[in-house]
Amino acid sequence: MSSEHEDTPEAETEYQHAEDDGPQPEKHCGHGRGGMGEEVSRKEDKRFITGRGNYVDDIKKPDMLHCEIVRSPHAHARVKDIDGSRAEAMDDVVAVLTAEDLLEHDLATMPTLMDDTQDVLVNEKVKFQSQEVAAVIATDRYTAKDGAEKVEVDYEVLDPVVDAQDALDAEAPLIRDELDDQEDNHIFDWETGDKDATEAVFDAADVTIEEDMNYQRLHPAPIETCGAVADWDPGMDKMTVHMTSQAPHAHRTLFSQVSGIPEHKVRIVSPDVGGGFGNKVPIYPGYVVAAAASFVLEQPVKWVEERSENIQSTGFARDYDMTGELAATEDGVIEGVKVDVLANHGAYNAAAQPTKFPAGFFNIFTGSYDIEAAYGSLTAAFTNTAPGGVAYRCSFRVTEAVYLIERLVNVLADELDVDPAEIRRRNFIPSDAFPYESATGWNYDSGDYEKALDKALEMADYEHYREEQQRRIENDADKLLGIGISSFTEIVGAGPGEQCDIAGIEMFDSADIRVNPTGNAVLRIGVQTQGQGHETTFAQIVAEELGMDVDNISVEHGDTDTEPYGLGTYGSRSTPVAGAATAVAARKVRDKAKSIAANELEAAEEDIEWDRESGEFHVAGAPDRSITITEIAAGAYMNHPGGEEPGLEATNYYDPPEMTYPFGSYIVVVEVDRETGEVDFEKFVAVDDCGNRINPMIIEGQIHGGLAQGIATAMLEEVTYDDNGNVTGGDFMNYLLPTANEIPNFDTGHTVTPSPHHPIGAKGVGESPTVGSPPAIVNAVVDAMNHAGVSHVEMPMTPDVVWAALDDAGLAHKPAQNVEFEFDGASGSADD
Amino acid sequence: MTDEREITLTINGTEHTLEVEPRRLLVHAIREDLDMTGTHIGCDTGNCGACTILKDGEPIKSCLMFAAQADGAEILTVEGMEDLPEATDLHPLQEGFKAEHGLQCGYCTPGMLMAGKALLDENPDPDEETIRDAISGNLCRCTGYQNIVSSIEYAADELADRTATDGGAVTAEPGDGAGPSADDAATVCGQSDCCGGPDADLFERDYPTEGTDT
């Protein structure tokens, strides 16, 4: 998985952090100017805590219209007629749009990120509940909604199919009958690894284990839903769309392709975005409808989803039904891994991942382990459910892969009666084996898995809890103790252009630094923040590389008119790709600064040295003949060296030579209530290694948030459907985000294993906790019941699910006999 | 179009008179009619708390109340926090969220600040469990809540320090929209975990709790 790069800069790891004592900026990094490793407080905070943020729904333009979308109540139905006349007759309703209107402008369909074609408004047939059927444009939000209720749609209801396995049945209703060569609901088959070699390993193995597991359908559910304000300027022939976008440049290119408006006449602005988590990577019909309406009506048009629209129609995540197998020696050395997956992709193939990876990076399923042979196969199916398969805080199906291998390793440990920590230790890729090529072809950059596990075990007081667990079993205690481990490896930073693209565009990223005459600087980046703190961390990279104070650097992002082209923020790619671009651009500035320094100090350029500690340039051997970047900036504009261009700026487009591989070990201790099936978190330890660290405070914040989402996955969340295709978990009443009462405090720790190929040795961190924590939590709950033969519990592990597992294993305790409940005068005991 | 009616809302100390349809939600009146967009909308069903404001000192979800129901009310939104008597440059809660990294995308933050303000007005020295209960009607997808709890603890400590320094001079005054007052009519729905999230039992009130007819 490598590509040729002539100008890949060598990694500089001279400011690697102390590994065990946490960052000590004054000693090891940052140099007190807010560079690498300093806990710089966030530049973006002030506008958010004072109510001055500017999210899409905050945007108000003169004569702005509002768009409300009419959605199908049916999951599968032919649209026989749409009558918008009653809506159109309303005062203040400006237009009712249907597929017919969009066809006139060639906007009736749009490409998905996996090159499928999705109706913007349903042309003939509804394929999932809440699909977009018509749009009402009115002068205000309330009237648009009134109008939508007056649009009459005549449906011929068809039998839906919701389950992926059912969808592949020969008798199943055909969902995509508009596609010429589509005769069933099968989308694609995919395989990875060496089937024959893996079968041979399994045939000869001492031990094999197998486990079925479902990674349920989730929704990223950022607290801000998706929305847009489209504004066609007929005077400039220019379309400006403010939208909730995690990838404004890619969206500009797609918008241009879909609309036919030349790309230089399309401006996408991603203003403040209230969380993304992968939900805001795809393009949705609402954006296109708003833009089409603005183009036709020549007025700005706002479209903002309600929560139920967000969950029911925009990109879901996961929905992988997996069977995994391991082959091992009797000593627990894993020799082979096999996996078979059935993937529910919904009504369109609209997964969000690099186009050459239809199953994303799922083939990272060998995990942190040195496994000789691996084979995976996957079948994807259309169903009458919302389209999706987005990378929800995940680098393209890595979450599913990590869940699979970390669960399987525990099942093997159970089978062999080996401690789950010990079995991991026996199988880790050794720290001296990097760079390591996995059986499925990935080239891991660096890792020290045992060190992270050891640290986590120590932080968790592992042995103590193992003893306590045994004590409770012996005492038949009401609350069982479970201890779960996950030693995950992520693959992030997509990615090398030879392998990775979105709609054909290689997944590089970019940075542009301009140092002003007065010595401060503006950094423009091709990635965009939805809360990750780019305005701070990217300024820290520049502060580190140019010896500037972080306060003197502004970071701009999210506007395609001013920022260099980039592929956006998802897949933990901002730091690995745009962070690298920023460091390289800063080093280019530094190179030019040397010649200016030489001119100012009247010395030869080769005699000028840059000192990272002081952030100054000085003449070799004469440290007092020094000059700062501020003085150099003045020189660049007011006294520039002859033969050189004035000014002090540089741009870098960075094509990463490899992915990066963050890792970590999480240990979760839970109490399982044998009466109620409730699970309480007793201890939650997370040790992460994301290479060199830019801002420990922000990293810890990312870890906390990701762990909370991991708990949400393991314990609460699922988008559910009934057999008729009705979404039964499609709003915040039924799709249960955890509150402060469900999330415990976390103990975080870290090790530092820099990426050898990244200019600042960083790897990316935002997704590790969401990827790594669900198996740790499930392992913990299973571990509490394992002594009675429980080998697996499906997510979400709600109390009823856990109680059923307890009951099946004969572990359930009945409530205390003296508890009585009163119901309307009639009394009954709880064990009725 | 339904008939509009004239209402008066005193927001952050400034009186606004506006014409609203009876069905217009308070959050839309604040955001769209009065252009104070710091208060957000995240779910439309009263679950997320992004729209939390203080109405006559009580935390309520402004997406669950009609603007007309708030006629005559004193309202505090995030935009008013810097002008509260206990604020210096920023309010201690705002300082706390910044110092403790209590926010990431910032979307839930105004609602969290309001929930925190309501809590500290009632209980200046809450323990962690009380804080978690008080913000349990406000969803955050980014932070995992731990730093939000720390942010509110930071503010409680800061306010306590100032009170000690100033001999208790800096507190919310009745009628300034900053805290509950026996003179203000308060509207609460009476349900636990509904209006503004905090468990209603947490707040022992000595002022009227019945709804104001409008």
Interface residues (C-beta under 8 A of the other chain):
Chain A: S41 R42 E44 D45 K46 R47 F48 I49 T50 G51 R52 G53 N54 Y55 D57 D58 K60 D91 D92 R141 Y142 T143 A221 P222 I223 E224 T225 D272 V273 G274 G275 F277 E306 R307 S308 Q530 G531 Q532 G533 M697 I698 E700 G701 Q702 H704 G705 G706 L707 A708 Q709 D731 F732 M733 L737 T739 A740 N741 I743 N745 F746
Chain B: M1 E21 R23 R24 H28 R31 E32 D35 M36 T37 G38 T39 H40 I41 G42 C43 D44 T45 N47 C48 A50 T77 V78 E79 M81 E82 L90 Q94 F97 K98 A99 H101 L103 Q104 C105 G106 Y107 C108 T109 P110 L113 I131 R132 D133 I135 S136 G137 N138 L139 C140 R141 C142 T143 G144 Y145 Q146 N147 I148 V149
